[in-house]
Amino acid sequence: MEAMAGNKFLQKFRLYETRSKFYLIGRDKTRTLWRVLKIDRMESTDLEIEEDHTSYTENECQELLWRIHEGNRLTGGLKFVTKCYGIVGFIKFLGPYYMVVITRRRKVGTICGHEIYSVGKSEMIAIPSPIVWPNVAYSRDENRYKRLLCSVDLSKDFFFSYSYNIMCSLQKNITDKNNGQVVYETMFVWNEFLTRAIRNHLKNTTWTVALIHGFFKQSKLSVSGKEFWLTLIARRSRHFAGTRFLKRGVNEKGRVANDVETEQIVFEDTPDEVPCQISSVVQHRGSIPLVWFQETSRMNIRPDIILKPDVDYKATRLHFENLALRYGNPIIILNLIKTREKKPRESLLCAEFAKAIHYINKGLPDDRRLKFLHMDLSKLSRRKGTSVLALLDKVASDVLDLTDFLHGEITRSKSEDASSGQGPVANSGDIESIEDQNLCATKLVPLLLQKGVLRTNCIDCLDRTNVAQFAYGLAALGRQLHVLQLNETPKIELHAPLADDLMDLYERMGDTLAIQYGGSAAHNKIFCEQRGQWKAATQSQEFLRTLQRYYNNAYTDPEKQDAINVFLGHFQPQQGKPALWKLDSDQHYNIGRQGTLTEETGRSFIKRSLSDGNILCDTTGPVSDCNVREKNIANSKLLPMQQLDDIREPSDSAPEISMCEPNPCSSTNYSTLPGRHSISEERQNYLKRLGYPELHSSNFLDLDLLSSSGNSCEEEIFERSSLINSPMDVVSIESTTSYSEHGHNDEGRDDTDLSRSSSQMSEIGDYSDRFAHWVDNGGMLCY
């Protein structure tokens, strides 16, 4: 949201109506700034909005309303409609426009003095006066579309802020100068489509709020007698969004299903809610970035996985390029799915995923290669004497050695220049408008920045993924508390009370995300075992959740998906075109407001769409800076390395990214770089100041330590060897038939190096050297 004069933001609104117009009166928190927005009600199917640029006092605004009332006395005068807290957007189905407003809000937290709210209640209001309503406004289809949109319950898991760019991570906010309309175009603003008309017309975001969907929870915790605030945020992407069986894998733009950015923010408790230091760490979860899906079945709880060929893994490469643009390098992939099954399901995806990463890495420089780490979490959890959380904690700690996290100091000063800001994050490192009554400006100076990201996935990115994300969050929390000087050591033990508190937060986040995507709360078997809960009770709970998820996936998800598609603008109703409910599954993604139903829209796209949607923008509208920047990014190389001293993250959206095609004839370069993973001298000095011991590269994911569970036997050795070799064999057998049936040309894929690499990796007992090679060059590492 753009800054107002004096860095004031409109937070409370009152809606009035006459027979010909709506008048939305907005004011700031301190009641010193009043503005007026006029909406024409005599247009039956068009949207006419006019903003009064005059800033009023309260008395002047009351006088204005009285004059409007007197001028319209013959037609009923001025009537109060409702109070509200911001516009969610405008939408049109077959007839008139409707306005969606927030009528109730709840404060859920504070970040650097900026208040965060959740939506308590919303309302949809028809814009035209009833005297000009078109006949179609009373039609059955119109009413059905209205009910469909209202089924998206904004009071569940939607949150926003007037003054803080909650759609961006803290690091992005302090390193990126984007604000205003550009931040609405990021991948985490779910009402981007609904607000597009008013933003393009008014050229500002004064009257709207940017809604984020996912999870937000802020809790006060304590360690060593010191209290601190922990904020856990999960942002769900609006790209390729939907329900479990209707949105799988990756689309042709590199967008994956169930794409979620998780941020963990820690700062000390202070009386004025503005800390002196703050720390943040970001991790990512998302569906396996291959072209795959599952047919929804009411007869089968576990329908077969269908894997489609993707020539040269273009969609997969686009996804990882987008991750690098958002987070930098290295990109570390933690894959938790099964490797061996009696009937290949997950193992099929595991093998193809490993093959895709190997193929992509062949076209990348050594320092930009993807690092692929596989852990069969299901098998490990069944192994007696093995602590899955302890293994994940070791992985998380070693990943943090590579990626680091954000640590910054916050300085405050009385500033006369606070009124000149152009948004909540006006300049790099500036976060303004902390306390209106104090007129303070704050500046966050980063001492350490996160580079790269950990990407975790299982088959649904719900249950096992949430366990791994907790382990990463726990390892990060220990380091965050240490750099904030709240704890003497950088590690929190798994059985510590603070670990239980954090587990509760991640469990609640996992349940929320699982309900949104999968239809039931998450399976928390490992968490229950960690707490020592009764096994029989845990099993019955897991069984009930499985049934609940199956029922929702089979019976309620199609309508839920339709509602999401209407809300996000992926489907826009049009007179004379098929209605949404008359189309099979996601056929409608290929039908735009000005599109036609072509032969290509047919059966091949019935069960799954490969596009984000066909939202047709007004070509006469302004071109945002975000779009210009994306065109400049299009010519950049794949997976660029960011520099710590000048991190400039591009837009999260970046949907159109040109690819640098790797040379299919090039062989993988396995030359060893100096050191297993180099640490800059500046970084070493920083860690020494914090009291860290000198870091050695050999401590990164020591597989000798991981494998010493005391349960090794010949069967385990066989499984480990076959685990490393079998994915390639499975792929070669399964994909040969599948690809030939679809006319897939596999030329250009050099599998010779792949088989050679896998045979080398099967050398048991050579973990340290093999892992050093993995740290330097990326590739695949199985455990």
C-alpha positions in Angstrom: 0.0 0.0 0.0 1.4 3.4 -0.9 2.1 6.0 1.7 -0.2 8.9 2.2 0.9 12.4 3.2 2.7 12.3 6.5 3.2 8.6 5.9 -0.4 8.0 7.0 -2.4 4.9 5.8 -6.1 4.7 5.4 -7.3 2.0 7.8 -11.0 2.6 8.6 -13.7 3.3 6.1 -17.4 4.1 6.1 -19.5 3.4 3.0 -22.5 5.7 2.2 -24.9 5.6 -0.8 -27.2 7.8 -2.8 -29.3 6.5 -5.6 -26.6 7.4 -8.1 -23.3 7.0 -6.2 -21.4 5.2 -3.5 -19.2 7.4 -1.2 -16.4 5.6 0.6 -14.9 7.7 3.3 -11.5 6.6 4.6 -9.4 7.9 7.5 -6.0 7.1 9.0 -5.5 5.6 12.5 -5.0 9.0 14.2 -8.1 10.6 12.6 -6.1 13.4 11.1 -6.5 12.5 7.4 -9.8 11.9 5.6 -10.2 11.0 1.9 -13.2 10.3 -0.4 -13.8 7.8 -3.1 -16.8 8.0 -5.5 -18.3 5.0 -7.3 -20.9 5.5 -10.0 -24.1 3.4 -9.5 -25.8 4.3 -12.8 -23.5 2.1 -14.9 -25.2 -1.3 -15.2 -22.1 -3.4 -16.4 -19.1 -1.0 -16.2 -17.0 0.2 -13.3 -16.6 4.0 -12.9 -14.5 5.1 -10.0 -13.3 8.7 -9.1 -10.9 9.6 -6.4 -11.1 12.9 -4.6 -7.5 13.9 -4.1 -8.3 16.5 -1.4 -7.3 15.7 2.1 -10.0 16.6 4.6 -10.2 17.1 8.3 -13.0 15.3 10.2 -15.1 18.4 10.4 -14.6 19.2 6.7 -15.6 15.6 5.8 -18.8 15.8 7.9 -19.7 19.1 6.1 -19.1 17.4 2.7 -21.4 14.5 3.6 -24.1 16.9 4.8 -24.0 18.8 1.5 -24.2 15.5 -0.5 -27.2 14.6 1.6 -29.0 17.9 1.0 -28.3 17.7 -2.7 -29.9 14.2 -3.0 -32.8 14.8 -0.6 -35.4 14.4 -3.3 -34.1 10.9 -4.2 -33.7 9.6 -0.7 -30.6 11.5 0.5 -27.4 10.0 1.8 -27.7 6.6 3.6 -25.1 4.8 5.7 -24.3 1.3 4.3 -21.6 -0.3 6.4 -18.2 0.4 8.1 -15.3 -1.5 6.7 -11.5 -1.8 6.9 -10.4 -1.9 3.2 -11.4 -3.0 -0.2 -10.6 -6.6 -1.2 -11.5 -5.9 -4.8 -14.1 -5.7 -7.6 -15.5 -8.6 -9.6 -17.9 -9.1 -12.5 -19.6 -12.3 -13.5 -22.3 -12.0 -16.2 -23.9 -8.7 -15.3 -23.0 -6.0 -12.8 -19.8 -5.3 -10.8 -19.6 -6.3 -7.1 -17.4 -4.8 -4.5 -15.9 -7.0 -1.8 -15.0 -5.2 1.5 -13.6 -6.3 4.9 -16.2 -5.5 7.6 -14.4 -7.0 10.6 -10.7 -7.5 11.4 -8.6 -9.0 14.1 -5.1 -8.0 15.1 -2.9 -11.1 15.1 0.6 -9.7 15.5 3.2 -6.9 15.0 6.4 -6.8 13.0 8.7 -3.9 13.8 5.8 -2.0 15.0 3.6 -2.6 12.0 0.3 -4.2 12.8 -0.8 -7.4 11.1 -4.5 -8.3 10.8 -6.6 -11.2 9.8 -10.0 -10.9 8.1 -12.8 -11.4 10.6 -15.7 -10.9 8.2 -16.3 -9.7 4.6 -19.2 -8.6 2.5 -20.0 -8.5 -1.2 -22.0 -5.4 -2.3 -23.5 -4.9 -5.8 -22.4 -1.7 -7.4 -25.3 -0.6 -9.7 -28.5 0.8 -8.4 -31.4 -1.7 -8.7 -33.1 0.6 -11.2 -30.3 -0.1 -13.8 -29.7 -3.7 -13.1 -29.5 -5.8 -16.3 -31.8 -8.8 -16.5 -28.9 -11.2 -16.4 -28.2 -10.0 -12.8 -31.2 -12.0 -11.7 -30.3 -15.2 -13.6 -29.6 -18.5 -12.0 -26.0 -18.6 -13.3 -25.2 -15.2 -11.8 -26.5 -16.2 -8.4 -24.5 -19.4 -8.6 -21.3 -17.5 -9.4 -22.0 -15.3 -6.4 -22.4 -18.2 -4.1 -19.2 -19.8 -5.5 -17.1 -16.7 -4.8 -18.6 -16.3 -1.3 -17.6 -19.9 -0.6 -14.0 -18.6 -0.4 -14.1 -17.9 3.3 -11.9 -14.8 3.8 -12.2 -15.2 7.6 -10.1 -18.4 7.4 -6.3 -18.0 7.0 -6.3 -14.6 5.2 -4.2 -11.8 6.7 -2.9 -8.4 5.7 -1.2 -5.2 6.9 -1.7 -1.6 6.0 1.9 -0.4 6.4 4.1 -3.5 6.1 4.7 -5.6 2.9 3.6 -8.8 4.5 3.6 -10.5 1.1 7.4 -10.3 1.1 10.0 -11.8 3.5 11.8 -9.4 5.9 15.0 -9.7 3.9 13.3 -8.9 0.6 11.6 -5.9 2.3 15.0 -4.4 3.4 16.9 -5.2 0.2 14.2 -4.4 -2.4 12.9 -0.9 -3.2 9.6 -2.1 -4.7 6.4 -0.8 -3.2 2.9 0.3 -4.2 1.3 -1.6 -7.1 4.3 -3.7 -7.8 4.0 -5.6 -4.5 0.5 -6.6 -5.4 1.8 -8.4 -8.5 4.0 -10.8 -6.4 3.0 -14.5 -6.2 1.6 -14.3 -2.7 -1.1 -11.6 -3.1 -4.3 -13.6 -3.6 -6.5 -10.6 -4.5 -4.2 -9.3 -7.2 -6.8 -10.0 -9.9 -9.7 -8.5 -7.8 -7.8 -5.3 -7.2 -6.4 -4.9 -10.7 -9.2 -2.7 -12.1 -9.1 -0.1 -9.3 -5.3 -0.1 -9.1 -4.9 0.5 -12.8 -7.6 3.2 -12.8 -6.4 5.1 -9.7 -2.7 4.3 -10.2 -2.3 3.7 -6.4 -3.2 1.2 -3.7 -4.6 3.6 -1.2 -8.0 2.0 -0.9 -7.2 -1.7 -1.2 -5.5 -4.3 1.1 -3.3 -7.0 -0.2 -4.5 -10.4 1.1 -2.1 -13.2 1.9 -3.4 -16.8 2.2 -1.7 -19.3 4.4 -0.8 -19.2 8.1 0.3 -16.5 10.5 1.0 -17.0 14.2 2.9 -14.9 16.7 3.8 -16.2 20.1 5.7 -14.9 23.1 8.3 -17.6 24.3 11.1 -17.6 26.7 14.6 -19.0 26.9 17.1 -18.6 29.8 14.7 -16.3 31.5 14.5 -13.9 28.5 11.3 -13.4 26.6 11.1 -13.1 22.9 8.6 -13.1 20.1 8.5 -15.8 17.4 6.5 -15.2 14.3 5.7 -18.1 11.9 4.4 -17.1 8.5 3.4 -19.4 5.6 2.6 -17.7 2.3 0.7 -19.8 -0.3 1.4 -18.9 -3.9 -1.6 -17.9 -6.1 0.1 -19.4 -9.1 -1.2 -22.9 -9.9 -3.1 -22.9 -6.7 -5.8 -25.4 -5.8 -6.6 -28.7 -4.2 -4.6 -31.9 -3.8 -5.7 -34.1 -6.7 -6.6 -31.2 -9.1 -3.2 -29.4 -8.8 -0.1 -31.6 -8.9 3.4 -31.1 -10.1 4.6 -28.2 -12.2 3.0 -26.3 -15.1 4.7 -25.0 -18.2 5.6 -21.7 -16.5 7.6 -23.5 -13.8 4.9 -22.9 -11.1 4.4 -25.8 -8.8 1.3 -26.8 -6.8 1.1 -26.2 -3.1 4.0 -23.7 -3.3 4.5 -22.2 0.2 7.2 -19.9 1.5 7.7 -20.3 5.3 9.4 -17.5 7.2 10.5 -17.7 10.9 11.1 -14.2 12.5 12.6 -13.8 16.0 13.0 -10.6 18.0 13.3 -9.7 21.6 10.3 -8.6 23.6 10.3 -4.8 24.1 7.7 -2.5 25.6 7.2 -0.5 22.4 7.2 -3.6 20.1 10.2 -2.2 18.2 13.3 -4.5 18.9 16.9 -3.5 18.7 17.8 -6.7 16.7 15.8 -9.0 14.5 16.4 -12.3 12.7 14.6 -14.1 9.9 15.0 -17.4 8.0 13.1 -18.6 5.0 12.5 -22.1 3.7 10.3 -23.4 0.8 8.0 -26.3 0.2 6.3 -27.2 -3.1 5.1 -30.1 -5.2 7.6 -32.3 -7.1 8.5 -30.1 -10.1 7.7 -32.7 -12.7 4.7 -32.9 -15.0 2.6 -35.4 -13.1 -0.9 -35.8 -11.8 -3.4 -38.2 -10.2 -6.9 -39.1 -11.4 -9.5 -38.3 -8.8 -11.2 -41.5 -7.8 -14.1 -42.3 -5.5 -13.2 -45.9 -5.6 -9.5 -45.7 -4.8 -8.0 -43.9 -1.8 -4.6 -43.9 -3.5 -5.0 -43.4 -7.2 -2.2 -44.1 -9.6 0.4 -41.4 -10.3 0.6 -40.5 -14.0 3.9 -39.0 -15.1 4.0 -37.1 -18.4 7.2 -36.5 -20.5 8.7 -33.0 -20.4 11.2 -32.5 -23.2 14.5 -31.4 -21.7 12.8 -30.8 -18.4 12.0 -27.2 -19.4 9.2 -26.7 -16.8 11.5 -28.1 -14.1 14.3 -25.9 -15.0 12.0 -22.9 -15.1 11.0 -23.7 -11.5 14.5 -23.8 -10.2 15.5 -20.7 -12.1 12.6 -18.9 -10.4 13.7 -20.1 -7.0 17.2 -18.8 -7.7 15.9 -15.4 -8.7 13.8 -15.3 -5.5 16.4 -16.6 -3.0 19.8 -16.8 -4.7 22.1 -19.8 -4.5 22.6 -22.5 -3.4 19.3 -24.3 -4.0 19.3 -27.4 -1.8 16.5 -29.9 -2.4 15.5 -32.2 0.4 13.4 -35.0 -1.2 11.5 -37.2 1.4 9.6 -39.6 -0.8 10.0 -43.4 -1.0 12.6 -45.1 -3.2 11.3 -48.7 -3.1 7.7 -49.9 -3.4 6.1 -53.2 -4.4 3.9 -51.1 -6.8 5.9 -48.1 -8.1 4.2 -44.9 -7.2 6.4 -42.5 -5.2 9.5 -44.3 -6.3 8.6 -43.5 -10.0 8.6 -39.8 -9.2 11.8 -40.1 -7.1 13.7 -41.7 -10.0 12.5 -39.2 -12.5 13.2 -36.3 -10.1 16.8 -37.5 -9.6 17.2 -37.8 -13.4 15.8 -34.3 -14.0 18.2 -32.8 -11.5 21.2 -34.6 -13.0 20.2 -33.5 -16.5 19.7 -29.8 -15.4 23.1 -29.8 -13.6 24.9 -30.8 -16.7 24.1 -27.4 -18.2 25.1 -25.4 -15.1 28.4 -24.0 -13.9 29.8 -25.8 -10.9 28.9 -23.1 -8.4 25.3 -23.0 -9.5 24.4 -26.6 -9.5 21.4 -27.8 -7.6 22.2 -29.9 -4.5 19.8 -32.9 -4.3 19.6 -34.7 -1.0 17.3 -37.7 -0.7 16.0 -39.2 2.6 13.4 -41.9 2.5 11.6 -40.7 5.6 9.0 -43.5 5.7 11.8 -46.1 5.8 13.8 -44.3 8.3 10.9 -43.8 10.6 10.3 -47.6 10.7 13.9 -48.4 11.5 14.3 -49.3 15.2 16.6 -47.1 17.2 16.6 -44.3 14.6 15.5 -40.8 15.6 14.2 -39.2 12.4 14.1 -35.8 14.0 17.8 -36.2 15.1 18.7 -37.0 11.5 16.8 -34.1 10.1 18.3 -31.8 12.7 21.8 -32.7 11.5 20.7 -32.1 7.9 19.2 -28.7 8.9 22.3 -27.6 10.8 24.5 -28.4 7.8 22.2 -26.7 5.3 22.2 -23.6 7.5 26.0 -23.5 7.2 25.6 -23.0 3.5 22.6 -20.6 3.4 22.9 -18.6 6.6 20.0 -16.4 7.7 19.0 -12.8 8.1 20.3 -10.9 11.2 20.0 -7.2 11.4 20.1 -4.3 13.8 17.3 -1.8 14.1 18.0 1.9 14.7 15.4 4.5 15.5 15.4 8.2 15.2 13.1 11.2 15.3 12.8 11.9 11.6 11.3 14.9 9.9 11.7 13.1 6.6 9.3 10.4 7.5 6.6 12.1 5.5 8.5 11.7 2.3 8.4 8.0 2.2 6.8 6.3 -0.8 5.6 3.2 1.0 6.2 1.1 4.1 9.6 0.2 2.8 10.6 3.4 1.1 14.4 2.8 0.7 16.7 -0.2 1.0 16.9 -1.0 4.7 14.2 1.5 5.8 11.1 0.5 7.6 9.0 3.6 8.3 5.9 4.7 10.3 6.6 2.5 13.3 4.6 4.6 15.9 2.5 7.4 14.6 2.4 9.2 17.9 6.2 9.2 18.1 6.8 9.9 14.4 9.8 7.5 14.5 11.6 6.2 11.5 13.5 3.0 11.7 16.3 1.6 9.7 17.3 -2.1 9.7 21.0 -2.6 9.0 21.7 -6.2 7.9 24.7 -7.8 9.6 24.1 -11.2 7.8 22.0 -12.1 4.9 20.5 -15.4 3.8 21.7 -16.7 0.5 19.9 -19.6 -1.1 17.1 -21.7 0.3 16.2 -25.2 1.4 13.4 -26.7 -0.7 11.6 -29.6 0.9 9.0 -31.9 -0.6 7.3 -35.2 -0.1 4.5 -36.5 -2.3 1.9 -34.0 -1.0 4.3 -31.5 0.7 2.0 -31.8 3.8 2.9 -34.4 6.4 6.6 -35.5 6.1 7.5 -32.0 4.7 6.1 -30.3 7.8 8.3 -32.5 10.1 11.4 -31.6 8.1 10.5 -27.9 8.1 10.1 -28.1 11.9 13.6 -29.6 12.2 15.0 -26.8 10.0 13.1 -24.2 12.0 14.5 -25.6 15.3 18.0 -25.6 14.1 17.6 -22.1 12.8 15.9 -20.9 16.0 19.0 -21.9 18.1 21.2 -19.8 15.9 18.8 -16.9 15.8 18.5 -16.8 19.6 22.3 -17.0 19.8 23.0 -14.0 17.5 20.3 -12.0 19.3 22.3 -12.7 22.5 19.2 -14.4 24.1 20.9 -17.8 24.4 24.5 -18.8 25.2 24.6 -21.8 22.8 23.4 -21.9 19.1 21.6 -25.2 19.6 18.3 -26.2 21.1 17.9 -29.8 22.2 14.9 -31.8 20.8 13.6 -32.5 24.3 13.9 -28.9 25.5 10.6 -27.1 26.5 11.3 -24.5 23.8 11.5 -27.3 21.2 8.0 -28.4 22.3 6.7 -24.9 21.9 8.1 -24.6 18.4 6.8 -28.1 17.5 3.3 -26.9 18.5 3.5 -23.9 16.2 4.7 -26.0 13.2 2.1 -28.6 13.9 -0.6 -25.9 13.8 0.9 -24.5 10.6 1.0 -28.0 9.1 -2.6 -28.7 10.0 -3.7 -25.4 8.5 -1.9 -25.9 5.2 -3.0 -29.5 5.0 -6.7 -28.5 5.3 -6.2 -25.9 2.6 -4.6 -28.2 0.1 -5.5 -31.7 1.2 -8.8 -31.4 3.0 -7.8 -32.7 6.5 -5.3 -31.9 9.2 -1.8 -33.2 8.7 -0.6 -36.6 9.7 1.6 -35.9 12.8 2.8 -39.4 13.7 6.4 -38.4 14.2 5.4 -35.4 16.4 3.1 -37.7 18.5 5.9 -40.2 19.0 8.2 -37.4 20.0 5.8 -36.4 22.7 5.3 -40.0 23.8 1.6 -40.1 23.1 -0.3 -43.4 23.2 0.3 -45.3 19.9 -3.2 -46.7 19.6 -4.7 -43.2 20.0 -2.3 -41.8 17.4 -3.2 -44.6 14.9 -6.9 -44.0 15.3 -6.4 -40.3 14.8 -4.4 -40.9 11.6 -7.0 -43.2 10.2 -9.8 -40.7 10.7 -7.7 -38.0 9.0 -7.1 -40.3 6.1 -10.8 -40.8 5.7 -11.6 -37.1 6.0 -9.0 -36.3 3.4 -10.3 -39.0 1.0 -13.9 -37.7 1.3 -12.9 -34.1 0.7 -10.7 -35.0 -2.3 -13.4 -37.2 -3.9 -16.5 -35.1 -3.2 -15.8 -31.5 -2.3 -12.6 -30.5 -4.0 -14.0 -29.9 -7.5 -16.3 -27.1 -6.2 -13.5 -25.8 -4.0 -11.2 -25.6 -7.0 -13.9 -23.8 -9.0 -14.2 -21.2 -6.3 -10.4 -20.7 -6.2 -10.3 -20.3 -9.9 -13.0 -17.6 -9.9 -11.4 -15.8 -7.0 -8.0 -15.7 -8.6 -9.4 -14.8 -12.0 -8.2 -18.0 -13.7 -11.8 -18.4 -15.0 -13.8 -15.3 -16.0 -17.5 -15.9 -16.8 -18.7 -14.7 -20.2 -22.1 -14.6 -21.7 -22.4 -17.1 -24.6 -19.6 -19.2 -23.3 -19.8 -22.5 -21.3 -20.4 -22.0 -17.6 -17.7 -23.1 -15.2 -19.7 -26.1 -13.8 -20.3 -27.4 -17.3 -16.6 -27.9 -18.0 -14.6 -31.0 -17.0 -12.1 -30.3 -14.3 -9.7 -27.5 -15.4 -10.7 -27.2 -19.0 -11.7 -23.6 -18.3 -8.0 -22.6 -17.9 -7.9 -22.5 -21.7 -11.0 -20.3 -22.0 -10.5 -16.6 -21.4 -12.9 -13.8 -21.3 -12.1 -13.2 -25.0 -11.1 -16.8 -25.8 -12.9 -19.6 -27.5 -13.2 -23.3 -26.8 -10.9 -24.9 -29.3 -10.4 -28.5 -30.3 -7.1 -28.4 -28.4 -9.0 -27.7 -25.2 -10.3 -31.2 -25.4 -9.7 -34.3 -23.4 -5.9 -34.0 -23.1 -6.4 -31.0 -20.6 -9.6 -32.3 -18.9 -8.0 -33.5 -15.7 -5.2 -31.0 -15.4 -4.2 -27.6 -16.7 -0.6 -26.7 -17.5 -1.2 -22.9 -17.3 -1.7 -20.4 -14.5 -4.9 -19.3 -16.2 -5.9 -17.1 -19.0 -6.4 -13.8 -17.3 -6.6 -11.3 -20.1 -5.2 -7.9 -19.1 -6.3 -4.6 -20.5 -3.6 -3.9 -23.1 -4.2 -0.2 -22.8 -3.5 -0.2 -19.1 -0.2 1.0 -17.7 2.9 -1.2 -17.8 4.2 -1.7 -14.3 7.9 -1.6 -13.3 7.5 -5.2 -12.3 6.8 -6.2 -15.9 9.7 -4.2 -17.2 12.0 -5.8 -14.8 10.8 -9.3 -15.7 11.7 -8.6 -19.3 15.2 -7.6 -18.3 15.5 -10.8 -16.2 14.5 -12.8 -19.3 18.0 -12.4 -20.7 19.8 -13.5 -17.6 21.6 -16.8 -17.2 20.1 -19.7 -15.5 20.4 -19.7 -11.7 22.5 -16.5 -11.1 24.6 -16.2 -8.0 23.7 -13.2 -5.8 26.3 -11.2 -4.0 25.9 -10.5 -0.3 27.0 -6.9 -0.5 24.3 -6.0 -3.1 21.3 -8.3 -3.0 18.6 -7.1 -5.3 15.8 -9.6 -5.5 13.6 -9.5 -8.6 9.8 -9.8 -8.5 8.5 -13.0 -7.0 6.2 -13.4 -10.0 8.7 -13.5 -12.9 6.4 -15.9 -14.8 8.0 -15.4 -18.2 11.6 -16.4 -18.0 13.6 -17.3 -21.0 15.8 -20.3 -20.7 19.5 -20.7 -21.5 19.4 -24.1 -23.2 22.1 -26.4 -22.0 24.3 -28.0 -24.5 23.0 -31.6 -24.8 26.3 -32.8 -25.9 28.2 -31.3 -23.0 29.4 -33.7 -20.3 29.2 -33.1 -16.6 32.2 -31.3 -15.2 33.2 -33.0 -12.0 36.3 -30.9 -11.2 36.7 -30.2 -7.5 36.5 -26.7 -6.3 38.9 -25.5 -3.5 37.4 -26.7 -0.2 34.1 -28.5 0.3 32.2 -25.3 0.8 34.1 -22.1 1.1 33.4 -19.6 3.8 34.4 -16.0 3.3 36.9 -14.4 5.7 34.2 -11.8 6.6 31.8 -14.6 7.4 34.4 -16.3 9.6 35.2 -13.1 11.5 31.4 -12.6 12.0 31.0 -16.1 13.5 34.0 -15.6 15.7 32.5 -12.4 17.2 29.4 -14.4 18.0 31.4 -17.1 19.8 31.1 -19.8 17.1 33.9 -22.4 16.9 35.9 -22.4 13.7 33.8 -24.1 11.0 35.2 -27.0 9.0 33.7 -28.0 5.7 33.8 -31.7 6.7 30.9 -31.2 9.2 28.3 -30.7 6.5 26.0 -33.7 6.6 28.4 -36.3 7.7 26.8 -39.5 6.4 29.1 -41.6 8.5 27.4 -40.1 11.5 23.9 -40.5 10.0 24.5 -44.1 9.2 25.7 -45.1 12.6 22.3 -45.9 14.0 23.4 -49.3 15.2 21.0 -51.2 12.9 23.2 -51.8 9.9 23.0 -55.3 8.5 23.3 -57.0 5.1 19.7 -56.3 4.2 20.2 -52.6 5.0 23.4 -52.5 2.9 21.5 -54.1 0.0 18.7 -51.6 0.3 21.1 -48.7 0.4 23.0 -49.9 -2.6 19.8 -50.6 -4.6 18.3 -47.3 -3.5 21.2 -45.5 -5.2 21.1 -47.5 -8.3 17.4 -48.4 -8.7 16.0 -45.0 -9.6 17.9 -45.0 -12.8 16.8 -48.5 -13.7 13.2 -47.7 -12.9 13.2 -44.6 -15.0 14.7 -46.4 -18.0 12.1 -49.1 -17.8 9.0 -47.0 -17.0 9.7 -44.0 -19.1 10.7 -45.9 -22.3 7.2 -47.1 -22.7 5.5 -43.9 -21.6 7.7 -41.7 -23.8 7.3 -43.9 -26.9 3.6 -43.9 -26.6 3.5 -40.1 -26.7 6.0 -39.8 -29.5 8.6 -38.4 -27.1 12.0 -37.9 -28.6 14.7 -38.6 -26.0 17.6 -37.4 -28.2 19.8 -35.0 -26.4 19.6 -36.7 -23.0 23.0 -38.2 -22.3 22.2 -41.0 -19.9 25.7 -42.5 -20.2 27.1 -40.0 -17.6 24.1 -40.6 -15.4 24.6 -44.3 -15.2 28.3 -43.9 -14.6 27.6 -41.4 -11.8 25.1 -43.7 -10.1 27.5 -46.6 -10.2 30.2 -44.5 -8.6 27.8 -43.3 -6.0 27.0 -46.9 -5.0 30.4 -47.3 -3.5 29.5 -48.0 0.1 31.8 -46.6 2.8 33.0 -43.7 0.7 30.6 -41.2 2.1 32.9 -38.4 3.1 34.6 -38.1 -0.3 31.3 -38.5 -2.1 29.7 -35.9 0.0 32.6 -33.4 -0.5 32.0 -33.9 -4.2 28.3 -33.2 -3.7 28.9 -30.0 -1.8 31.2 -28.7 -4.4 29.4 -29.8 -7.5 25.8 -30.5 -6.6 24.1 -33.5 -8.0 22.2 -36.2 -6.2 23.0 -37.7 -2.8 20.9 -40.5 -1.4 20.7 -41.8 2.1 
